[in-house]
Amino acid sequence: LICSAWLLYFYLGTLTGRLGPLRFDPSELTIVTLYGAYIPMFIMMMRRGGLGVFKGRVMPLLSIGCCAFMLAAAFIGSFTDVCWYLAVFAVIMLTAVFFDRR
């Protein structure tokens, strides 16, 4: 059901252009969500022991820097589109909470 909402949004916003200021390409802006989600994973990787200095400290720090660069580039490049995307993403994810059966 949630995937259908994203498909409908993609169709209306990108292919028909009927959504006004919400008209952006969600296939490009989802990078913001992915790179934002990678940062906590790299932090958890740094907290876990037994990986050595290179795998446990150097690579996660470099990866966090790269993620921060990609997020900054997305916000600088298209700030309003990113903000609208995050608003739509939050609304769709909050509606998914109602369908959670836990």
TORTORTI-94723 format. One record per residue (C-alpha): residue number from 1; residue in three letters; x, y negated, z negated. Coordinates in Angstrom, 3 decimals. Example, Ala and Ser with C-alpha at 12.3 -4.5 7.8 and 13.67 -1.06 7.14 Angstrom:
2
(rec 1,"Ala",(12.300,4.500,-7.800));
(rec 2,"Ser",(13.670,1.060,-7.140));
//
This chain:
102
(rec 1,"Leu",(0.000,0.000,0.000));
(rec 2,"Ile",(2.815,-2.400,-0.862));
(rec 3,"Cys",(4.615,-1.497,2.371));
(rec 4,"Ser",(1.425,-2.322,4.237));
(rec 5,"Ala",(1.391,-5.758,2.611));
(rec 6,"Trp",(4.965,-6.393,3.782));
(rec 7,"Leu",(4.078,-5.154,7.278));
(rec 8,"Leu",(1.062,-7.449,7.420));
(rec 9,"Tyr",(3.177,-10.347,6.208));
(rec 10,"Phe",(5.855,-9.599,8.832));
(rec 11,"Tyr",(3.236,-9.403,11.572));
(rec 12,"Leu",(1.417,-12.591,10.600));
(rec 13,"Gly",(4.493,-14.633,9.763));
(rec 14,"Thr",(7.068,-13.607,12.311));
(rec 15,"Leu",(5.207,-12.284,15.313));
(rec 16,"Thr",(2.145,-14.546,15.345));
(rec 17,"Gly",(3.451,-17.553,13.397));
(rec 18,"Arg",(0.180,-18.095,11.521));
(rec 19,"Leu",(1.505,-18.595,7.999));
(rec 20,"Gly",(2.746,-22.200,8.195));
(rec 21,"Pro",(5.624,-22.842,5.765));
(rec 22,"Leu",(5.672,-19.146,4.848));
(rec 23,"Arg",(6.772,-18.338,8.392));
(rec 24,"Phe",(10.255,-16.872,8.080));
(rec 25,"Asp",(11.930,-13.667,9.110));
(rec 26,"Pro",(11.716,-11.306,6.121));
(rec 27,"Ser",(14.092,-8.849,7.745));
(rec 28,"Glu",(16.913,-11.403,7.416));
(rec 29,"Leu",(16.064,-12.797,3.988));
(rec 30,"Thr",(15.861,-9.477,2.208));
(rec 31,"Ile",(19.640,-9.700,2.046));
(rec 32,"Val",(19.098,-12.170,-0.808));
(rec 33,"Thr",(17.282,-9.491,-2.797));
(rec 34,"Leu",(19.864,-6.806,-2.059));
(rec 35,"Tyr",(22.934,-8.859,-2.904));
(rec 36,"Gly",(21.254,-10.180,-6.028));
(rec 37,"Ala",(20.549,-6.610,-7.129));
(rec 38,"Tyr",(24.116,-5.478,-6.454));
(rec 39,"Ile",(25.619,-7.826,-9.062));
(rec 40,"Pro",(24.158,-6.028,-12.131));
(rec 41,"Met",(25.237,-2.698,-10.641));
(rec 42,"Phe",(28.814,-3.904,-10.347));
(rec 43,"Ile",(28.728,-5.242,-13.898));
(rec 44,"Met",(27.545,-1.851,-15.155));
(rec 45,"Met",(30.337,-0.241,-13.152));
(rec 46,"Met",(32.856,-2.466,-14.929));
(rec 47,"Arg",(31.466,-1.518,-18.351));
(rec 48,"Arg",(31.704,2.192,-17.633));
(rec 49,"Gly",(35.081,3.609,-18.542));
(rec 50,"Gly",(37.320,6.087,-16.841));
(rec 51,"Leu",(37.545,4.481,-13.403));
(rec 52,"Gly",(40.995,2.947,-13.687));
(rec 53,"Val",(42.020,-0.647,-13.209));
(rec 54,"Phe",(41.492,-0.873,-9.457));
(rec 55,"Lys",(38.130,0.897,-9.212));
(rec 56,"Gly",(36.877,-0.247,-12.591));
(rec 57,"Arg",(37.926,-3.918,-12.612));
(rec 58,"Val",(39.434,-5.252,-9.388));
(rec 59,"Met",(36.938,-3.906,-6.855));
(rec 60,"Pro",(33.797,-4.765,-8.871));
(rec 61,"Leu",(35.089,-8.321,-9.440));
(rec 62,"Leu",(35.818,-8.743,-5.735));
(rec 63,"Ser",(32.399,-7.312,-4.901));
(rec 64,"Ile",(30.651,-9.713,-7.284));
(rec 65,"Gly",(32.524,-12.581,-5.636));
(rec 66,"Cys",(31.410,-11.420,-2.190));
(rec 67,"Cys",(27.804,-11.090,-3.358));
(rec 68,"Ala",(27.921,-14.583,-4.840));
(rec 69,"Phe",(29.298,-15.896,-1.546));
(rec 70,"Met",(26.489,-14.254,0.443));
(rec 71,"Leu",(23.857,-15.625,-1.938));
(rec 72,"Ala",(25.361,-19.109,-1.766));
(rec 73,"Ala",(25.519,-18.928,2.043));
(rec 74,"Ala",(21.864,-17.896,2.219));
(rec 75,"Phe",(20.753,-20.679,-0.110));
(rec 76,"Ile",(22.876,-23.315,1.633));
(rec 77,"Gly",(21.879,-22.152,5.102));
(rec 78,"Ser",(18.140,-22.032,4.588));
(rec 79,"Phe",(17.162,-23.135,1.103));
(rec 80,"Thr",(13.432,-23.585,1.707));
(rec 81,"Asp",(13.098,-20.264,3.532));
(rec 82,"Val",(14.887,-18.445,0.717));
(rec 83,"Cys",(12.671,-20.086,-1.908));
(rec 84,"Trp",(9.502,-19.188,0.008));
(rec 85,"Tyr",(10.773,-15.639,0.485));
(rec 86,"Leu",(11.481,-15.256,-3.235));
(rec 87,"Ala",(7.999,-16.594,-4.055));
(rec 88,"Val",(6.317,-14.120,-1.680));
(rec 89,"Phe",(8.561,-11.316,-2.956));
(rec 90,"Ala",(7.620,-12.107,-6.567));
(rec 91,"Val",(3.891,-12.121,-5.771));
(rec 92,"Ile",(4.045,-8.793,-3.942));
(rec 93,"Met",(6.159,-7.184,-6.658));
(rec 94,"Leu",(3.859,-8.472,-9.402));
(rec 95,"Thr",(0.868,-6.961,-7.627));
(rec 96,"Ala",(2.771,-3.672,-7.543));
(rec 97,"Val",(2.841,-3.733,-11.364));
(rec 98,"Phe",(-0.914,-3.185,-11.376));
(rec 99,"Phe",(-0.516,0.000,-9.350));
(rec 100,"Asp",(2.198,1.445,-11.602));
(rec 101,"Arg",(0.806,4.555,-13.292));
(rec 102,"Arg",(3.271,4.888,-16.143));
//
